[in-house]
Amino acid sequence: MKKKNDALLFKCHVCGAAIRPLTFFDGSVWCPNCKTNLFLELSQKAENRDHAPAVQDASFSISQELFAKYLCEGGGRDALRAAIDYCRKAAYALDPYALLNLGYFYSLGYVESVHVETGRSFAKLCFDLARKCAPAGDGAFVTLAESNIAALDSPLKKNVTSDAFYLTVLLKRLADEEKATAPRLGVFAIDNDGSLSAEEKGTVSKKLIELYKQATVYLLKPNADVKAPFIKITSSNQFAQCFLREDKVLWFAFVRKGDPVKTYKKALSSILKDESEIRQNLSVVISEVKKAGNRGADFSDQDVMICTFTEKLYRYYSIDKSTQYSAFDRLGMLYHRTQGE
């Protein structure tokens, strides 16, 4: 682990290890050592009033400074990511203000590796924890936390983004130096209903070609069976041909090229090489994305890693573990579960 990250280490309350936590696509935070859902554990302790007062250190102040830098000084995504990391560390020490801010980060979509439509449950947990750990006698703080919880009960308004913008953001995230949280595999939709001008189609095609350089890309076959749901793109020239199809929406899937980062390589390399299982799983995810009315979904190395967890992951999501599911099977089931169906 790099020394520059040591300031972000914090002690797991369950196993006592000094950790950098793993973040799941739904926002839940897990200990890489004991495989515990950390903030859920905190919430249960807070419910029983079985928690120590917040450990005051400089983490929350640093988070505030970094977020101000991101907003006002063009600090970029690195400043934002560091602000969230420091806020998460302070929140895990039960700083109520950090818990409140962490809920904002998740509910407003600032955490890039977390799906906004699924991460709201974690944001609600943060606001609930903030309410339970509110400063003594501060009724205004409690009211604010409760208002934030109530606001998350409202349906999420769909964010209508252009195809080119969506792909631009995806490409930036794929190129992220923090490969553990960059997308490893995912699906997305591109409009093909005649609403795109020739110029827009050209721009989208260029973006798809950029994606092709970084990932193995597939086009979904319409009405395909589960055994062979995708056409593998073997040439960048094929993207222009995709728009000649009669489908009103084109669904693509991708798997990032290259091995997982060293931390995850041993655990993930073998399952990531099973192309048929990946494609089958992504076809299931596409169906769930369509039902939810979302443009796409993607999963990082951390997501796949957490899906290799067994007992505690099943227990958290109330999934029957009588059958031995693979990591990708679990990923499909968990995405389905987090859609609230």
Secondary structure, 3 states (H helix, E strand, C coil): CCHHHHHHCEECCCCCCEECCEECCCCCEECCCCCCEHHHHHHHHHHCCCCCCCCCCCHHHHHHHHHHHHHHCCCHHHHHHHHHHHHHHHHHCCCHHHHHHHHHHHHCCCCCCCCHHHHHHHHHHHHHHHHHCCCCCCHHHHHHHHHHHHHCCCCCCCCCCCHHHHHHHHHHHHCCCCCCCCEEEEEEEEECCCCCCHHHHHHHHHHHHHHHHHEEEEEECCCCCCCCCEEECCCCCHHHHHCCCCCCEEEEEEEECCCCCHHHHHHHHHHHCCHHHHHHHHHHHHHHHHHHCCCEEEEEHHHHHHCCCCHHHHHHHCCCCCCCCCHHHHHHHHHHHHCCC
